[in-house]
Amino acid sequence: MKNQKIGIIGAGRFGLTLAESLAANDLDVTLLDKNWNIIQELSDSPIRAIQGDGTSPETLRESGFADCDVAVIAIASSLEASTLATINCKDLKIPRVIAKAASDLHGRVLERIGADLVIYPDRDRAYRLAKSLVSRAPLDLLEIADGYSVAEIALPKSLEGKTLIEGNVRQTHGVTVLAIRRASADGRGPRETIITNGTERLKENDQLVVFGPDTNLDKLLK
């Protein structure tokens, strides 16, 4: 599977935590921020940290954002800055542009200018908690960053008997499968954890440990 390239604009608490979490899962992450001190602190990190202005098309292009599969606009404090950054990323033809909004009005503006997904961290966190409490599907959640989690979920019926490659999981569901949790032969022993390269055939009672946006994890529960 192709390793996704993720570009993040804004190294505040949300953007930095997201970048660190994605890099820890071996994704190719570029983080752009104006603050030189933050960039310097990341010099020994696997994150490709660059000082620059996300509202500048030239800066984004020079920073490699045109090659990204996903761009995350993590600057919600300024409507003008997040709007310009979103427009610039859309102009670069980045396949998926995700923008953080500080309010419903802010979110509607971002949707109007073409953001593929608008996230409201506090509201989405509350929704996800409610979803996990009422869901009957096996689900354990570990929040990695605002809007992103690692979850253990029941295998969707559509994937039974298929491999992850055959099921096209990352493209279809927008999540990365980190491991398969398989019940013992007699059903009484502890589950076996299988780190797969995508060719392992999935069985009916398998559970998947997945990483991704909470909105995509929620869809897998339906």
C-alpha positions in Angstrom: 0.0 0.0 0.0 1.2 3.5 -0.8 2.3 5.4 2.3 0.1 8.5 2.6 1.6 11.9 2.5 0.0 14.3 5.0 0.5 18.0 5.0 -0.5 20.0 8.1 -0.8 23.8 8.3 -0.5 25.1 11.8 1.5 23.7 14.8 -0.8 24.7 17.6 -1.9 22.0 20.1 -4.2 20.3 17.6 -1.9 20.4 14.6 1.3 19.4 16.5 -0.4 16.5 18.3 -1.9 15.3 15.0 1.5 15.5 13.3 3.2 13.6 16.1 0.5 10.9 16.1 0.6 10.4 12.4 4.4 10.3 12.3 4.3 7.7 15.0 2.2 5.5 12.7 4.8 5.8 10.0 2.9 8.3 7.8 4.9 10.8 5.8 4.1 14.1 7.6 5.0 17.7 6.6 4.1 20.4 9.2 4.1 24.1 8.2 4.0 26.9 10.8 5.3 30.5 11.1 6.8 29.9 14.5 10.5 29.3 14.1 10.9 28.1 17.7 8.4 25.3 17.2 10.0 24.2 14.0 13.4 24.1 15.6 12.1 21.9 18.4 11.1 19.4 15.8 14.5 19.2 14.1 15.1 15.7 15.5 11.6 14.5 14.8 10.4 12.2 12.0 8.1 15.1 11.1 9.3 17.3 8.2 8.8 20.6 9.9 9.0 23.8 7.8 8.8 27.4 8.8 6.4 29.3 6.5 3.1 30.9 5.8 0.2 28.6 4.9 -1.6 31.4 3.3 1.1 31.7 0.6 0.6 29.5 -2.5 4.3 29.7 -3.3 5.3 28.5 0.2 2.9 25.6 0.1 4.2 24.5 -3.3 7.8 24.8 -2.3 7.1 22.8 0.9 5.8 19.9 -1.2 2.1 20.2 -0.4 1.2 19.6 -4.1 2.4 16.0 -3.6 0.3 15.4 -0.5 -2.7 13.0 -0.4 -4.3 14.9 2.4 -3.9 18.5 3.7 -5.2 19.4 7.2 -5.8 23.1 7.9 -5.3 23.2 11.7 -5.5 27.0 12.1 -9.0 27.9 13.3 -8.2 31.1 15.3 -8.2 33.2 12.1 -11.0 32.9 9.6 -9.1 34.7 7.0 -5.9 32.5 7.4 -7.8 29.2 7.4 -9.9 30.3 4.4 -6.9 31.3 2.4 -5.0 28.1 3.3 -8.0 26.0 2.3 -8.3 27.7 -1.1 -4.6 27.4 -1.7 -4.7 23.6 -1.0 -7.7 23.1 -3.3 -5.8 25.1 -6.0 -2.9 22.7 -5.6 -5.4 19.8 -6.4 -4.7 18.0 -3.1 -7.1 15.0 -3.2 -8.5 15.6 0.3 -8.5 18.9 2.2 -9.6 18.8 5.9 -10.1 22.0 7.8 -10.7 22.7 11.4 -13.5 25.2 12.3 -14.0 27.3 15.4 -17.7 27.8 14.9 -20.7 26.7 12.7 -20.3 29.9 10.6 -16.6 29.3 10.1 -17.4 25.7 9.1 -20.0 26.8 6.5 -17.5 29.2 5.0 -14.9 26.4 4.7 -17.5 24.1 3.1 -18.5 26.7 0.6 -14.9 27.2 -0.6 -14.4 23.5 -1.1 -13.1 21.8 2.1 -13.8 18.1 1.8 -14.2 17.7 5.5 -14.8 20.2 8.2 -14.1 19.1 11.8 -15.3 20.7 15.0 -13.0 19.0 17.6 -15.0 19.5 20.8 -18.4 18.7 19.2 -17.0 15.7 17.3 -15.4 14.3 20.5 -18.7 14.5 22.3 -20.5 12.8 19.4 -17.9 10.0 19.3 -18.3 9.4 23.0 -22.0 9.1 22.7 -21.6 6.8 19.7 -19.3 4.5 21.6 -21.7 4.3 24.6 -24.7 3.3 22.6 -23.1 1.1 20.0 -23.6 -2.6 20.3 -20.5 -3.4 18.2 -17.3 -4.2 20.1 -15.4 -0.9 20.2 -12.5 0.4 22.2 -11.3 3.9 21.5 -8.0 5.6 22.2 -8.0 9.2 21.3 -4.7 10.1 19.6 -5.5 13.7 18.7 -8.5 15.9 18.3 -10.6 14.1 15.6 -8.3 11.1 15.3 -8.3 7.8 17.2 -7.2 4.2 17.3 -10.2 1.9 17.7 -10.8 -1.8 17.9 -13.9 -2.6 16.0 -15.9 -5.7 14.9 -15.1 -6.8 11.3 -17.6 -5.3 8.9 -19.6 -7.9 7.1 -18.5 -6.6 3.7 -14.9 -7.6 4.5 -15.5 -11.2 5.6 -13.5 -13.7 3.5 -11.5 -10.9 1.9 -8.0 -9.6 2.4 -7.4 -5.9 3.3 -6.1 -5.4 -0.2 -9.1 -6.9 -1.8 -11.4 -4.9 0.4 -9.5 -1.7 -0.5 -10.0 -0.6 3.1 -7.9 2.5 3.2 -9.5 4.0 0.1 -13.0 2.8 0.8 -13.2 3.5 4.5 -10.5 6.1 5.0 -8.8 4.3 7.8 -5.5 2.4 8.3 -5.7 -1.1 9.7 -2.9 -1.5 12.3 -3.6 -5.1 13.3 -6.1 -8.0 13.2 -7.3 -9.4 16.5 -8.4 -13.1 16.0 -10.2 -15.3 18.4 -8.5 -18.6 19.5 -9.7 -21.8 17.9 -11.8 -22.8 20.9 -13.0 -19.3 21.5 -11.9 -19.3 25.1 -8.3 -18.3 24.9 -7.0 -14.7 24.4 -7.2 -13.2 21.0 -4.1 -13.5 18.7 -2.8 -10.2 17.4 -1.8 -10.3 13.7 0.3 -7.6 12.1 -0.7 -7.9 8.5 0.7 -6.7 5.2 -2.8 -6.8 3.7 -2.8 -10.3 2.4 -4.2 -12.1 5.5 -7.7 -13.4 4.8 -10.2 -12.0 7.2 -12.5 -14.3 9.3 -16.0 -13.8 10.6 -15.2 -13.1 14.2 -12.1 -11.0 13.6 -11.7 -7.6 15.1 -9.7 -4.8 13.5 -7.4 -2.3 15.2 -7.7 0.8 13.0 -6.4 4.3 13.0 -8.2 7.2 11.3 -10.5 10.2 11.6 -13.3 9.8 14.1 -15.9 10.5 11.4 -14.6 7.6 9.3 -14.5 5.3 12.4 -18.1 6.2 13.1 -19.2 5.2 9.6 -17.7 1.7 10.2 -20.2 1.2 13.1 -23.2 1.7 11.0 
